[in-house]
Amino acid sequence: MGGALDGIRVLELARYQAGPRGGMILSDLGAEVIKIEKIGGEETRQSHPIVKGQSVYFSVYNRGKKSMCLDMRTQKGKEIFATLVPTADIVLQNFRPGVMEKMGFGYDDLVKLKKDIILCSVSGFGQYGPYRERPAFDPLGQAMSGLMSLTGAPVGQPLGAATSLVDRYTSLHATIGTLAALRHRDQTGEGQMVDCCLMDSGITMVEIPMSYYLATGQEGGEGGRPPYKAKDGYVVISASSKDMATRLMRIATGDQSASVGGWTSREGNDDPRKVAVSKWCAENTVEHIVATLMKAEIPVAPVNTIAQAAKDPHVWEREMMVKMPDALAGEMYLPGATIKMSKTPGRVAPVPTPGQHTDEVLSGLLGYNAATLRELRDAKVIA
């Protein structure tokens, strides 16, 4: 069985995370993703952490793609890319707004090469707006959207997430937008431009407190969710309904007549209900708390370390991490396909070496012969 996007070709001009992760998802779903890198490979091939000479950062977001090294600063390199565009369905790029236009490959230019091409542009602040030309990485999206003010301690210094949440959210929006554009093209024969950015994605993650503020002038509506401390770790408890909260209080206090309204961990630390649950958790192990509350049908989970999560059988049963052969490291543990489809499961493939598929792409799609490839390589247009 193939993937739902079998037959779809993507030319990826993307670096770092938000753009390449979108290309990775399209690849998982069956698309042929040709990653066009500079001579020598994308800079994140050197990004830490490194395992046996291979970048984990690069590997995670670029497995399953074809790599073509092409110097698009040269006129010949631009001509080659222009010739590739008519063979593709999608161009995915995450340069700063205006860069593609300067290169001669803005949306209006691409449409002249292929009238139904889809251009998905991922950026820090979008293709229009007062901040459009600002460079950005994930922490800026967390900061400017207000998301960082909601994480960490309920009161105190804002704390950024340890993972690139906004980058990964943006990659999902880019993927969804691209799939919707493909659907529109199937119906109308028209391509279009998809515009996704870190700031917009950050705003979607604070939409409840922002809506609340605009309606009331008050900050609130949704805040931090600190876990409870157990004897040997931490747990998260989500007894949000009245019935769940009542069962939780009866367990925590031993008072079988207790009856309370629903509440979440967003209430202040001095809330008497939270004080009682905190005391009970502090007196018991994570294992006991989880077993007791699961039996009472109260949503609960341990706060795992990365090491604990990596050993969780659920992760391996669902193939969320897989072992892959690797040209540099011998083998790598890489993320599996997040989207599970019964009829078109797609595929996950190894990480390409820089320019591994250059000859294959140019000879297979454009009909270049060995002499032409050698000439381009000698001129350092390809590698």
Wavefront OBJ file of the C-alpha trace (Angstrom):
o trace
v 0.000 0.000 0.000
v 1.249 3.452 -0.844
v 0.500 6.862 0.574
v -2.420 9.210 0.067
v -0.087 11.669 -1.687
v 1.511 9.184 -4.094
v 2.269 11.014 -7.327
v 2.616 14.425 -5.663
v 6.025 16.081 -5.994
v 7.337 18.787 -3.647
v 10.352 21.014 -4.246
v 11.530 22.003 -0.784
v 13.575 25.161 -0.332
v 13.392 25.104 3.452
v 15.829 25.126 6.354
v 15.743 24.672 10.127
v 12.451 23.281 11.433
v 8.994 24.699 10.620
v 9.344 24.371 6.834
v 11.266 21.065 6.716
v 8.891 19.462 9.229
v 5.985 20.316 6.928
v 7.863 18.647 4.080
v 8.501 15.640 6.305
v 4.781 15.188 6.944
v 4.003 15.425 3.231
v 6.716 12.803 2.631
v 5.216 10.538 5.293
v 1.895 10.757 3.451
v 3.506 9.559 0.228
v 4.690 12.707 -1.572
v 8.074 12.752 -3.292
v 9.903 15.564 -1.522
v 13.033 16.824 -3.264
v 15.017 18.871 -0.766
v 17.136 21.399 -2.621
v 20.178 22.222 -0.502
v 23.152 24.483 -0.983
v 26.415 22.863 -2.091
v 27.615 20.821 0.878
v 24.168 20.556 2.404
v 21.846 22.570 4.622
v 23.517 24.252 7.621
v 21.464 22.245 10.118
v 23.341 19.111 9.033
v 25.915 20.443 11.518
v 23.402 21.310 14.253
v 23.684 19.649 17.652
v 23.005 17.185 19.080
v 25.315 14.991 16.976
v 25.309 11.172 17.136
v 28.237 9.390 15.470
v 28.739 12.276 13.069
v 25.059 12.656 12.204
v 22.902 15.604 13.282
v 19.831 14.435 15.169
v 18.215 17.829 14.467
v 18.588 17.483 10.696
v 17.732 13.783 10.659
v 14.448 14.158 12.529
v 12.991 16.681 10.059
v 14.465 15.444 6.785
v 14.155 11.686 6.798
v 12.450 10.211 3.751
v 13.324 13.071 1.379
v 15.517 13.168 -1.695
v 18.504 15.513 -1.456
v 19.681 17.608 -4.370
v 22.576 20.055 -3.959
v 22.107 23.031 -6.274
v 23.710 26.482 -6.151
v 20.745 28.736 -6.831
v 22.937 31.835 -6.587
v 24.234 30.983 -10.055
v 22.277 31.711 -13.224
v 22.557 28.080 -14.307
v 21.291 26.915 -10.938
v 18.248 29.168 -11.289
v 17.644 27.823 -14.783
v 17.712 24.257 -13.479
v 15.234 25.081 -10.717
v 12.975 26.832 -13.236
v 13.014 23.671 -15.346
v 12.122 21.540 -12.318
v 9.092 23.651 -11.339
v 6.836 22.339 -14.160
v 7.456 18.771 -12.919
v 6.268 19.627 -9.405
v 2.961 20.184 -7.640
v 4.203 22.176 -4.640
v 7.061 24.514 -3.812
v 7.701 24.751 -0.067
v 9.966 27.563 1.134
v 10.789 29.377 4.369
v 12.992 32.270 3.298
v 12.210 35.725 4.611
v 9.402 37.456 2.675
v 10.761 39.016 -0.508
v 13.692 36.626 -0.967
v 11.884 34.350 -3.432
v 10.874 37.391 -5.464
v 14.485 38.615 -5.576
v 15.543 35.173 -6.776
v 12.952 35.380 -9.539
v 10.694 32.710 -8.040
v 7.894 34.609 -6.319
v 4.396 33.214 -6.728
v 3.691 35.269 -9.864
v 6.928 33.984 -11.403
v 6.189 30.366 -10.488
v 2.704 30.563 -12.013
v 4.292 31.505 -15.343
v 6.320 28.290 -15.140
v 3.340 26.155 -14.075
v -0.117 27.679 -13.849
v -1.442 25.348 -11.147
v 1.641 25.353 -8.891
v 1.066 25.634 -5.135
v 3.525 27.783 -3.196
v 3.609 27.230 0.561
v 5.565 29.967 2.327
v 6.535 29.567 5.991
v 8.013 32.587 7.780
v 8.323 34.327 11.126
v 5.608 36.923 10.703
v 3.883 36.177 7.396
v 4.030 37.486 3.854
v 2.344 40.752 4.817
v 2.012 42.900 7.932
v 4.322 45.389 9.675
v 6.738 42.692 10.896
v 6.961 40.739 7.623
v 10.679 41.375 7.060
v 11.816 40.492 10.575
v 13.824 37.290 10.959
v 12.440 34.892 13.556
v 12.896 31.575 15.263
v 10.568 29.660 17.568
v 11.308 31.567 20.826
v 10.255 34.838 19.193
v 6.918 33.327 18.228
v 6.411 32.133 21.805
v 7.355 35.547 23.189
v 5.434 37.897 20.903
v 2.225 35.862 20.866
v 1.975 35.951 24.664
v 2.390 32.182 24.970
v 5.580 32.521 27.007
v 3.719 34.585 29.623
v 1.401 31.619 30.290
v 4.053 28.940 30.797
v 6.191 28.243 33.836
v 5.119 29.416 37.284
v 1.628 30.972 37.621
v 3.272 34.171 38.868
v 6.776 35.200 37.958
v 9.170 35.314 35.057
v 7.861 34.091 31.667
v 9.367 30.770 30.644
v 9.794 29.492 27.118
v 8.991 25.875 26.329
v 12.027 23.595 26.076
v 10.829 22.359 22.667
v 10.030 24.401 19.573
v 6.258 24.352 19.999
v 5.522 27.214 17.615
v 7.736 25.780 14.871
v 5.914 22.468 15.078
v 2.474 24.072 15.168
v 3.427 26.100 12.093
v 4.562 22.974 10.246
v 1.105 21.482 10.837
v -0.622 24.608 9.562
v 1.635 24.561 6.481
v 0.753 20.924 5.842
v -2.988 21.454 6.324
v -2.953 24.523 4.089
v -1.035 22.688 1.377
v -3.443 19.743 1.443
v -6.397 22.127 1.220
v -4.727 23.854 -1.743
v -4.309 20.463 -3.452
v -8.017 19.790 -2.927
v -8.889 23.192 -4.425
v -6.603 22.482 -7.380
v -8.304 19.145 -7.984
v -11.669 20.911 -8.111
v -10.690 24.005 -10.122
v -7.337 23.378 -11.791
v -5.928 26.424 -9.983
v -2.934 26.627 -7.714
v -2.537 29.229 -4.979
v -0.198 30.619 -2.327
v -0.322 29.336 1.256
v 1.003 31.756 3.911
v 1.841 30.376 7.386
v 4.003 31.973 10.064
v 5.273 31.527 13.616
v 3.446 34.550 15.046
v 0.059 33.402 13.731
v 0.645 29.910 15.127
v 1.594 31.371 18.507
v -1.637 33.370 18.555
v -3.682 30.200 17.975
v -2.127 28.805 21.153
v -3.371 31.727 23.272
v -6.735 32.245 21.564
v -8.850 31.692 24.703
v -7.057 34.181 27.021
v -6.735 36.677 24.160
v -10.457 36.477 23.369
v -11.227 36.835 27.088
v -8.983 39.905 27.388
v -10.468 41.630 24.346
v -13.984 41.065 25.714
v -13.320 42.046 29.340
v -10.053 43.975 29.506
v -8.875 41.420 32.075
v -6.014 38.963 31.756
v -7.002 35.394 32.549
v -9.238 32.727 31.129
v -6.442 30.201 30.777
v -3.176 29.938 32.632
v -0.477 27.546 33.757
v -1.145 23.941 34.683
v 1.472 22.954 37.254
v 1.567 19.264 38.229
v 1.226 17.797 41.712
v 4.355 16.611 43.536
v 4.359 12.978 44.643
v 6.859 11.214 46.928
v 8.968 10.123 43.952
v 8.005 12.397 41.086
v 5.099 14.403 39.684
v 1.611 13.684 38.352
v -0.977 15.596 36.357
v -4.609 15.237 37.439
v -7.483 16.586 35.340
v -10.622 16.197 37.455
v -12.514 18.876 35.560
v -16.122 17.712 36.004
v -18.071 17.926 39.259
v -18.322 14.122 39.571
v -14.597 13.625 38.986
v -13.695 16.382 41.436
v -15.952 14.868 44.083
v -14.396 11.420 43.672
v -10.928 12.973 43.848
v -11.704 14.863 47.058
v -13.147 11.752 48.702
v -9.962 9.845 47.870
v -7.670 12.667 48.987
v -9.472 13.453 52.264
v -10.990 10.085 53.127
v -14.307 11.907 53.645
v -16.891 9.932 51.671
v -19.484 12.677 52.117
v -17.343 15.348 50.404
v -19.009 17.032 47.424
v -17.347 19.792 45.407
v -17.665 21.550 42.081
v -15.279 20.808 39.258
v -11.941 22.557 39.163
v -8.609 22.406 37.383
v -5.005 22.904 38.410
v -5.284 26.540 37.295
v -6.784 27.520 40.668
v -4.385 29.171 43.104
v -2.157 27.078 45.333
v -4.129 28.215 48.389
v -7.422 26.779 47.096
v -8.500 24.341 49.898
v -9.346 21.609 47.401
v -5.951 21.869 45.824
v -4.261 21.915 49.226
v -5.960 18.634 50.120
v -4.992 16.944 46.857
v -1.425 18.276 47.086
v -1.071 16.839 50.601
v -2.394 13.440 49.513
v -0.075 13.322 46.482
v 2.947 14.278 48.583
v 2.269 11.283 50.843
v 2.054 8.738 48.016
v 4.128 7.417 45.126
v 3.422 8.161 41.486
v 2.543 4.511 40.892
v -0.009 4.486 43.732
v -1.597 7.790 42.701
v -1.963 6.725 39.070
v -3.363 3.286 39.943
v -5.825 4.702 42.500
v -7.161 7.474 40.294
v -7.361 5.309 37.187
v -9.492 2.859 39.166
v -11.744 5.789 40.097
v -11.878 6.842 36.409
v -10.189 10.167 37.079
v -7.829 11.340 34.291
v -4.274 11.120 35.629
v -0.795 10.678 34.197
v 2.767 10.570 35.462
v 5.054 13.414 34.421
v 7.636 11.347 32.574
v 11.237 12.216 31.961
v 12.419 11.830 28.363
v 14.097 8.567 29.394
v 10.828 7.241 30.828
v 8.790 8.322 27.808
v 11.329 6.739 25.445
v 10.820 3.371 27.167
v 7.022 3.572 27.222
v 5.614 0.541 25.344
v 2.793 2.680 23.972
v 5.354 4.731 22.005
v 6.762 1.595 20.383
v 3.418 -0.126 19.791
v 2.341 2.919 17.773
v 5.759 3.169 16.068
v 6.242 6.788 17.123
v 9.976 6.112 17.192
v 11.628 3.788 14.683
v 15.164 2.543 14.100
v 16.524 3.486 10.666
v 19.768 2.684 8.830
v 21.947 5.781 8.424
v 24.832 6.448 6.047
v 26.853 8.303 8.708
v 25.815 6.922 12.082
v 25.057 3.352 11.022
v 21.579 3.640 12.498
v 19.421 6.349 14.024
v 16.261 6.453 16.113
v 13.859 8.735 14.238
v 10.202 9.754 14.661
v 7.646 7.553 12.979
v 4.546 8.707 11.111
v 2.222 10.681 13.381
v -0.804 10.311 11.096
v -2.014 6.720 10.938
v -4.094 5.844 7.843
v -5.647 2.422 7.272
v -5.742 2.371 3.448
v -2.763 4.615 2.587
v -0.236 4.329 5.429
v 2.566 6.112 3.579
v 6.155 5.413 4.473
v 9.096 6.541 6.574
v 12.541 6.389 4.976
v 16.159 7.126 5.986
v 17.957 10.484 6.004
v 19.607 11.393 2.671
v 23.250 12.392 2.401
v 23.950 15.820 0.827
v 23.168 15.679 -2.893
v 22.475 11.938 -2.793
v 19.713 12.233 -5.383
v 21.054 15.090 -7.538
v 21.889 12.889 -10.540
v 18.696 10.857 -10.143
v 16.520 13.981 -10.166
v 18.236 15.703 -13.065
v 18.535 12.627 -15.265
v 15.128 11.206 -14.365
v 13.052 14.409 -14.517
v 15.022 16.591 -16.914
v 16.818 13.992 -19.042
v 20.351 15.258 -18.342
v 23.064 12.887 -19.598
v 26.294 11.983 -17.828
v 28.343 14.561 -19.731
v 25.983 17.393 -18.786
v 25.972 16.316 -15.134
v 29.771 16.214 -15.118
v 29.934 19.692 -16.646
v 27.548 21.105 -14.027
v 29.453 19.418 -11.240
v 32.790 20.770 -12.471
v 31.237 24.259 -12.539
v 30.042 23.728 -8.920
v 26.426 24.330 -9.919
v 25.454 20.911 -8.535
v 27.005 18.474 -6.085
l 1 2 3 4 5 6 7 8 9 10 11 12 13 14 15 16 17 18 19 20 21 22 23 24 25 26 27 28 29 30 31 32 33 34 35 36 37 38 39 40 41 42 43 44 45 46 47 48 49 50 51 52 53 54 55 56 57 58 59 60 61 62 63 64 65 66 67 68 69 70 71 72 73 74 75 76 77 78 79 80 81 82 83 84 85 86 87 88 89 90 91 92 93 94 95 96 97 98 99 100 101 102 103 104 105 106 107 108 109 110 111 112 113 114 115 116 117 118 119 120 121 122 123 124 125 126 127 128 129 130 131 132 133 134 135 136 137 138 139 140 141 142 143 144 145 146 147 148 149 150 151 152 153 154 155 156 157 158 159 160 161 162 163 164 165 166 167 168 169 170 171 172 173 174 175 176 177 178 179 180 181 182 183 184 185 186 187 188 189 190 191 192 193 194 195 196 197 198 199 200 201 202 203 204 205 206 207 208 209 210 211 212 213 214 215 216 217 218 219 220 221 222 223 224 225 226 227 228 229 230 231 232 233 234 235 236 237 238 239 240 241 242 243 244 245 246 247 248 249 250 251 252 253 254 255 256 257 258 259 260 261 262 263 264 265 266 267 268 269 270 271 272 273 274 275 276 277 278 279 280 281 282 283 284 285 286 287 288 289 290 291 292 293 294 295 296 297 298 299 300 301 302 303 304 305 306 307 308 309 310 311 312 313 314 315 316 317 318 319 320 321 322 323 324 325 326 327 328 329 330 331 332 333 334 335 336 337 338 339 340 341 342 343 344 345 346 347 348 349 350 351 352 353 354 355 356 357 358 359 360 361 362 363 364 365 366 367 368 369 370 371 372 373 374 375 376 377 378 379 380 381 382 383
